Structure formats: structure tokens, C-alpha cells
Amino acid sequence: MTEERKSKKRLKTSKELNRLVTEYYLNCQTAKAEGRPVAWMPPMNGVIELCYAMDVQPVFPENWSPVCAAFGLTPQNFKVSEDMGYSRDICGYLRNIIGYVNGLMNEKDTPLGGLPEPDILFTPGGGCVPVMKIFHALERRFPKAAVFSADLPQVAIEDINDTHIDYAIAESERLINFVTETTGRRLDMDRLRETVVLSDQACALWDEIMSFRRYIPVPFSAAEMGIMFVMVTLQGTQKAVDYLTRVRDEVRQKAESGSGVIENEKLRLFWDNIPLWYNMGLFNYFEAAGGVVVAETYSAAWSIRMDPQNPIRSLALKSLKSYPLVSCVSINKRKEMVLNACREYAIDGVIFHRNKSCIPITLGQMEIKRALEEELNIPSVIIDADHMDERNFSMAQFQTRVDAFMEMLADRKGY
């Protein structure tokens, strides 16, 4: 295995991403310098579009953690949080951001300029427990920030009814009033509709981009997953739509011309759980044996279609649906999602990432593993790792398990 930890990217549009990432964090710092309100919030919610519509700059501390991992900053951040008493058994996102705001954030020359201090904290009342606890800690770290404490029911997608939606709408309206009282900015409904239109267009493009991964050979792999950045940070913006249009056009051309990720695609793989942000190059490791990771759990969470004619309701429903797509979902629903993906993408084998930093997404993997074997005759392998903390990952163990797994898959396929 090469020591290169960055993934090898084939899409030209993937190589554009560094510029978009840099511009986003520069815009965050510029907003602070110009006196525009900066709001820290969790990802995967219906507040993002509201912020852009009200000229409030959204910042996502959880998303900053993968950036820290890519730049090799996590060991320093972990040391700060662990010295404060946070256990290594706690989510790596939590330990990283707590370490960052109490350490590197106070230093100059942080990559990409770092994060600006928040004027507003949108503390979630839903999602996984570490996300909620991150914001409780941020409230203590930034006592001058205005705090909006959201309250949403934790309910499975299939169980959402009008009562839940009405409650979420009431929370959205309460939030809009809070932003107006805190910043003096009033919501322009026409601008909100425009923002929701752009968000819906981005989701439609994302769905279309993912659909091309059903092609054999696949035109792009999980190694290009960084394109997801715009779905996290820029939903509701023209910039996201323009970028995803370019991605869609490039991927479609590759799919229709039969241009695959590798010259001789033999094995199509599915990755369950969050990637290892400090070593995305692992996705290229399978290619030596003719394997390509053509689908994964994580990319499914970022597309929730909306109705621009009813923007408030759409954003409320998005807030209800977001986390149950990944981390707050029943084992039966997770099993259904994985098995459906394996059928749709013609998967030959599944890699289960048993993630020490994210137990909610890891729960049920053994049951899903059995279902894959019994219902679809698809074998799988489990690797032990951590999406943020590389101290919980062994490259030697990974290679041993994956090499044997790939050899077994090749024998089954007659290669």
C-alpha cells in the first residue's frame, strides 16, 4: 500500500474542489470581517437555506473535522480535548472540534484561515447525541453568542406524520423570528423560494450524478467523495448548482462513453459507514485487485427534494428527515437501504467499517452482513477503524483482511 493518504481522483471537477473549499472558508472569514452574522450549526438540516436567504453565513463545525483530518491537525486537537478530560471512546468529531476551539482556533496560520467565532449558535434538539453535546460545549466556549435551542422529535422517516411536520414548521417560524430579533434581518419569502429552488436543483443533480454509478464500468468511485462538500455547505446557492452541473456533465460523458475508474473493472464494492477522512487513499487500494467502491452509505443522506412553492414546510420536513437517513435509523431500515443499494449498483462485495467513533451507524452491521449472505449471496468483510482517529486504525490489519477478501471475491467471479 502506498503511503499516499490522499485519494487518486480521475474527475477534472474533483480537482476543482480545492478552490471551492478555499472560497467557502474565505467567505466565512469575510462575513465576520464585514459584520455579517456568522451562525454555527450542525449539517443535515433545513436551517442552511434559511441562513443564505437571510444573509447569515452558515458554518459547520462538524464538517470542519474532516478538513482537520485531511490537514493532519487532528492529533493536536485530540490532545487538547483529552487533556480537558474527554475520553478517547467519544466520537472523534466531538473531540476534534472541542480541541480545536480550545486550542488551534486561538493560533494564527490555521489552514484555510480556520473558523470565525460564532455570533449565533443553532443548538440542535435532534440528531445523534454527540452532535447535541458538541453544541452544549460550544455554548460554554462562546458565551457571547446568541443561542437558539431547537426542538425536533426523533422519529423514523416512515413514521413522520402531519403532527410532526406542523411542530417542525412551528420551530422553523420560531427560528426565523429569533434571527430577525438577533440580527435585524427580515426574511424575504421570494428570496427564500429562490434559495429552496436552488437547493432542490442541487439535490436533483446529486441524484442524477449518483445514478451514473449504476453503469458498468463505473465512471467515478468513493475516492471522489469530496464533491459532497457542496451538498453540506452550499445547499441553496447558485455556486453549488453550477458546480454540480459540471460534475454531472463530466460523469455522464464518462458513463456514456464507457470510461471507467480503472481499465479493467472486475469487482464492484459497497462501503458501509463514514470514510476514514485522514486516509481517503484507502478507496484506491482495492483497484490493484480490479475492485472499485461504486456506492456507500454516507452519500445517501444529502439529497432531500423540496417544494419551492411551500418552502417553510419543505425545510421543516428536511430537518425531520436528515438524520434518520444515516445515524438515527432503525436496524431494519438500515438493512433495507444497504440491500437495495447492493441490488441497484450490482455489488459483488461489501466492506463494513466498524467505526469506533460512530456507534449509531455501526449498530446492526452483523445483522446486515447475514442478510446480505442469505438474501443476496453477497459476501462482506469487517474492518476496524475510526473515521477521525487514526490511532484506532491498523494498516497491516486492513491489508490482511482486504487482500484475503478480494482474493475470495475474485475466485467467486472466476478471475
Helices and strands as residue ranges (DSSP letters): H 12-15, H 17-34, E 38-40, H 47-53, E 57-59, H 61-70, H 74-83, H 92-101, G 104-106, G 111-113, E 120-123, H 129-141, E 146-149, G 157-159, H 162-183, H 189-211, G 212-214, G 222-228, H 229-233, H 238-257, E 267-272, H 282-285, G 286-289, E 291-296, G 298-302, H 311-321, G 323-325, H 331-344, E 349-355, H 359-362, H 365-371, I 372-376, E 380-385, G 390-392, H 395-413
